[in-house]
Amino acid sequence: MIKKNQLNIILRLFIFLTGIFVTFKVINSLNELPNTYFLIPLIYSILIVLFPSMTKYMFNYIGILALNIGMAIRYLISPLIISYSGIEMSRGIYPFVESYNIAINLMIYEMMAIFLIYQLLYKKFYNINYKRRKDLIGDNNVCGWLFIILCIGVIIIFPEVMSRYSFVLTAEELKSKELQANIISFVPLLIQLGTLVLTMSFINVIYKYYSKNNKFIFVLISIGVVFIISSFIIGTSRFSVVLPLVTGLYMIYILFSKYKKVVTLISSFVVLFIILSTTLLKTSTIYSEAVTLKDFFMQLNSNLQLYFSGVTNVAIAAQTSDIYNSFNLESILSDLFRSIVLLNSFFNGTSSALTDFNIVFYNGGLARDQILPMIGQGYLYFGFLFAPVFSIISLILLMYFDSKIIRIDSVIEKYIYAYVSLKFGLFMMANFTILLSFLTNYYLILLVIFKINSKLFNKQREVKYEHW
């Protein structure tokens, strides 16, 4: 049986060799690529060897696992596909050569900052002398069920809110996220929170029954519940399915520790099935005609760059500096708090990096739907030197939320921290405005609900751990 240290060595060696292979593919690509682009997979593969701590805990903590997967996609898989398909995306402008050079330098700078900061701080969050308790406690979840009843009442009053959802197993195409103007803006968020509360509430109940006799049937029921609830996709956003699905399956992995191997196997098939199903649905929604293999790889190339802050997307962000002025405090605060209720009313900056990025992306077009990469956001706000500041903050928060998962013995609160940890583990798919909005609109609301529930209906208990 392979030990954890041996597995880590094998994994890092595999990533290193893959990185060297991708480096040579980029250098010898038949497509016209930026001269220094090969440095991204090369430096990443070297850093993985130099910093073994980056992958050491990835199979125990969902946040750092998500970060490692995101980096592998961004620094290895995306460059490999670019070496075959070219660097251009199916949407957006083709940036200047100078913008590509800045983008590559920014990505390398961010990559090195992430590895360095993680190496300096990881022992404060991960290197502890305790392991998870096996006797986790199911909660008396009165507030959770009351919240679900509230959501049902809202759906009865505003049934049209459900029009933005499609069920993966029965849908032939995906629906638009647009709602009628008479729907209160907070209602869709409330329903989305309701699906999360419903999932964690069912898992909590099932775990209570499982704690009495440890029967495998409860594992299957839990997986079925997570799969069904998570299979309702919002608009064309596959992320709205994957995030709650992976969180739920991770919770099942933690709670039903007796069946970890079986849960891992089933979960892998479930996640793969959902990703393939939603991808096919999105493809059939966007394209009415048959898609060739070349079209598929071109679209895959574009999606990876758009969703994982690829080099072209970062280059467009760098080019946005031509029309956006750095260190504009009013603009920065307005951008960061624009999705936070109450705070957004205090800042009405006329300049916006988020808007200017979309203007440059679409060459002045009307669409404003592209996400400004986090490293690009830092670059536009603070210049090159402080460009990784949001990435560093996100990494520290990720490690903090990861560490909270192991210290909590409440099933429901553990789910909340797993959910937010996974979200922050994928910070390369977002920017800091999105993450701040997530903290206030999801994390804080869920935490308040269940903190109140804990005070009113659950006895205070001392958290105990077992030594390694």
N, C-alpha and C positions, 0 to 999 in steps of 0.2 A: 504494500500500500504506500502511495506517494505521500510524504509528509508535506505540511504547509510550506516550509522553507524551500523544499525541493520543487514544489509546484510553482512557487514564485520565481525561482531561478529559470525553470523551463519556460514560463510565460514571458519573462523579460527577454530571454534568448530568442523566442519566437518573434516577439515584436521587433527586436533589433534586426534580425535577419530579414523580416518583412520590410522594415524601413530601408534597409540597404537595397533590397530588390526594387522598391518603389523609387528610390533615389536614382538608380540607373535607368529605370523606365522613363522618368521625367527628363533626365539628361539626354536620352536617346530618342525622345518623342519626335514623331514626324510632324507634329503640330507646332506652331509658333508659340512658345511659352516664354515668360519673363526669364532672364538669364539666371537669376538667383533663386528661382522657385524651388529648385532641388534641395535647398538648404532646409526647408520646412520638414520634410520627412527625415532628412539626415540628422538634423539636430534633435528632433523628437526621439529618434531611435537611440541616439547617444545618451540623452537625458534619462531615458528609461533604464539604461544600464547603470548610470552613475547614481541614480536615486532609487534604490530598491524599495524604499518605504512607500513610494507612490502606488505600487500594486499590492503591497503586503496585506492590506486590510480590505481589499475590494470585494472579496467574497463573503465578508461579514457585515459590511455596512452598505446600505443601498445608495447613499449619496456619493461616496467615493467610487463605487462601482459605475454609477451613471456618468461621473466625470471622466473616468478612464475610457468608457465606451465612446463618449462624445469626442474625446481627444483622438482616439484611434480612427474614428470616422473623419474627423476634420483634418488630421495630419497625415493619414496613411491612405484610407480608402478614397477620399475625394481627390487627392493628387494622383492616385493610380488611374482613376476614371478620367481625369483631366488629361493625363498623358495619352489616352486613346481618343477622347472626344474633343479635345481642345478646351480652352479656358473660357470661351464665351458662354453666356447663359441664354436661355430661350427668351428671357425678358430682360429689359433694362439696356442701358447704354454700354458701349465698350469703352472703358476708362483709358486715360492716357497712360503711356509707359511710365511716366514719373509717379503717377498714382499707384500703379502696380508695385513699383519699387518701395514706396512708403508703406503700402499694405503688407508686403512681405516682411519688412523690418518690424512693423507693428506686431504681426503675428508671432514672430520669433521672440520679440521683447516680452509679449504677454506670456508665451509658453515658458520662457525662462523664469519669469516672475512667479508663475504658478508653482513650478517645481521648487524654487528656492523658498518661497513663503511656506509651502506645505512642509518642506524638510525642517524648517525652523520651528514650526508650531505643532506638528502632528502628534507629538508625544503628550501634549496637554489635553488632547481630545481622544486619541486612539490607544495610546500605550498605557492602559490601565491594568491593574492586577486582578480584575474581576471579570466574570462572565455572566451572561444573562441568566436570570432565575428561570427555572423550568416551571415553577408553580405560580404562573401569572394569574392575576385576579380579574374575573369578569365584573363589570360595573353594574350598579343599579342605574339604568339609563333612562330615567324619567324625562329629563329635559330633551334628550335626543328624540324620543318618540313624540313628545309634544311639538318639537320643531317639524317633524315629518308630517304630523297632522296639520300644522300651519301651512306647509307647502301644498298639501292636498287641497286645502281650502282655497289657496291662491290659484291653483290649477282649475278648480271649479269656477272661480270668478273670471279668470283669464285663460280659457282653454286654448286660445290661439298660440300661447307661449310654447305649446308642445309641437308646433309646426316646424320649429327649427331643429327638431331631433329626427334622426332616421335610425331604424333598427337594422344593424348590420346583416342579420341572417335573412331578412325578408326584403330589404330595399333593393330596387333596381338601379336607382341613382340617388345621389345625395341632394338634400334640400338647402336652399339659401338660408343664411343666418338672419336675414333681414326680417324685422317684425313691424307690425302696424304702429303708426305713430302714437295711438292711444294707449299703448302698453307702457306702464311705469318702468323707467330704466332699471330699477333695482329688482324687478320681478324675475328676469332671466337669471340673474346672479343667485337669487334666493332658491330657484329651482335647481340650479347646478349644485349649490351647497346641499340641498336636500338629497340629491343622489349620493353624495359622499357620506352624509349622516346615515342614510338608509343602509349603505354598504357596511359601514363600521358597526352599526347597530345590529345587523343580522349576524355579522362575524362574532360580535360580543355574545349574543344569545347562544349561537351554535357552540362556541367555546365553553360556555357554562355546562352544556349537556355533555360535551366531550370530556370535561374534567372529571366527570363521575364514572365513566367506563372506558374511555380511550378507544372507542370503536372507529374503524376506518371510514365508515359511512358518513360520519360528520365531516371528514376531510373532503369527501366528494361533494357533499352538500354545500360546503363553504366555497369550493372552486366553482360550482354551478351558479351560486348566488353572485359571486364576483363577476363571472363571465357574462351573465345575463344583464346585470345592472350596468356594467361597463360597455356593453355592446350598443348603447344608444349614443350615436355620434352627433355632435353639434355641427351643422352645416357641412363643410368639407374638411373640417379640422380633425385629422387622425390623432393629433396630440390629445384631443379631448377624450379619446378612448384609451390610448396607451397609458397615460399618467395614472388614472384611477385603477386600471387593470393591473399594472405592474405593482402598484402599492398594495392592492388587495392580495395579490398572489404572494408578495413578500411577507405580508402579515401572516398568511396561512403557513408559509415556510417557518416563521418564527414560532407560532403558537403550537403547531402540530409537529414538534421536533422529532417525535418518534418515527414519522414518515417522511423525513426530509428528502431522501433520494427519490421517492415516488412523486412527491410534490414538485420537486425540481424538474423531473421528466415531463409530467403532465403540464406544468406551467410553461415549459419551453414550447410545447406543441400549441398550447392555447395562445400564447403571445404571437407565435409565428403565423398561426391561422388568422388572427385578428388583423395583423399588419398586412398580410397578403390580401385578405378580403376587403379591407378599407382602401388599399391601394388600387385594386381592380375597380371598386365602386367609384373612386375619385376619377380614375382614368375614363371610365364609361360616361361619367357625368360631364367631364371637360371635352372629351373627344367623341364625336359621333362616328367618325370613320375609323377603319382599322389602323392600328399603330404598328409600324415596322420595328425591328430590333434596333435599328439605328436611332429611330425616334425615341425608343424606350431609354437607351443609354444617354441620349442627349437630355431627355427630361430628368433622368436620375441625376446627371451631372448638375443640372440647374437646381434641382431640389436640395441636394446636399450642400451646395454653395449658399443657397438662400436660407435654409434651416439651420446650418451649422457654421454660419459666418465664414463662408469660403473666401478665397483670395479676391475674387472679382467683387463680391459684396463689400469687403473691407476696402478695396480700391475705390469703389464708388463713394464710400464714406470719407476716405481721404480726399477725394476730389471735391467733396462738398465744402471743404475748408476754403475754397475759392469764393464762396458766397456767404459763409457763416463765420462770424468773428468769435474767437475764443474768449474765455473769462468774462462772459456776459452773465453776471450773477442772476439778474431777473429772468433771463431766458433759461438758465440752468434750473432754477427752482420751479419755474413754470412747467418745464418739461418733466421734471422728476415727480412732481405732485399733481400732474394733470388728471390722473385717474383716482385720486384719493379724495373722498368726500370731505367737505369743509375746507381742507387745506388748499384745494385747487382754486378756491374763490379769492384767496389772498394774493395770487400771482397771475398776472395777465400779460406776460411778456409778448411783445409783438414779434420777436424773433424766436424761431424754434429749430433746433438741430434735427428733430424728428421730421418736421415738415420739409426743411431744406434738403434733407437726404432723399426724400421721395421725389422732390422736384428735380433733383439731379438724376436720380435713378430713371425716371420716366422722361427725362429731357423736357421738362415743363408740362408733361401730361397732367390730367386731372386726378388720376388714381393716387391714393395715399395709403396703400395697404402693405407696404414693405417695412420690415423690422430693421431699424438701425442696429448694426452689430455693437456689442458692448464695448469692444476695444475701439471701435470707431466713435462711439459716443464719448468715451474718455478722451480720445484724441481731439475731437471737435471742441469739447469744453475746456480742456486744460493743456492742450499741446502734446507733443510727443513724449516729453519727460514723465508726465503724470498720466499718460494714456491708460495704463493698466489698473488705475486706482479702483474702478468698479469691479473688475475681475478679482482683485485681491480681497476686497470687502465681501464679495459673493463667496469666495473660497472659504474665508474665515467663518461666515455664517453657515455654510455647508457643513464644515467640520463640527461646529457647535450643535447643529440640529442632529447630525449623525450621532454625536455623543449622548444626546438626550434620549435617543431611542433605547439605548442599553440601560439607562438609569431608571426608567419608568416601569412600574409593574402594572399599570392600568392598561387594559387592552385598547380602550378607545383613545387615550392620550398617546399611546404608542403608535397607533394608526395615524394620528394627526402629524406627529413628528416625522414619521416615515414618508408621508405625503409631501410635506414641505421640504424634507431633505432631498427627495427625488427631484423635485422642481428645481432646487438650487444646484443639484448635481448636473443639471442640464442648462446651466447658466450661459453656455456658449450658444444656445438656441434662442436667447432672449437678450434684452438689455436691462439696465437698472431701473428704468421706468416701469417695465413690465413686472419685475421682481418686487418692487415697492408696492405696486398695485396688488400683487398676489398676497403679500404679507398682510395688508390691511383688509382686503376683500374676502380672503379665504382663511388664512392662518389665524388671525386675531379673532375673527367671528367664531370660528370653530372652537378655539381655545376658550373664549369667554363662555360659550354655551356649556362646555363640559367642566370648566372650573366651577361655575355656578352649580352644576349638577353634583360635582364632587363635594362641595361644601354642604349642600342640602340633603343629599341622599346617600352618600358614601362616607363611612367612617374614615377618619384620618389614619393612615397606616405608615409605619416606618419602612422605608425601602431598604431591603437587605440584599446582599450579593453573596455569591459563592466564590471562593478563591479558585484560581486556575489549578 
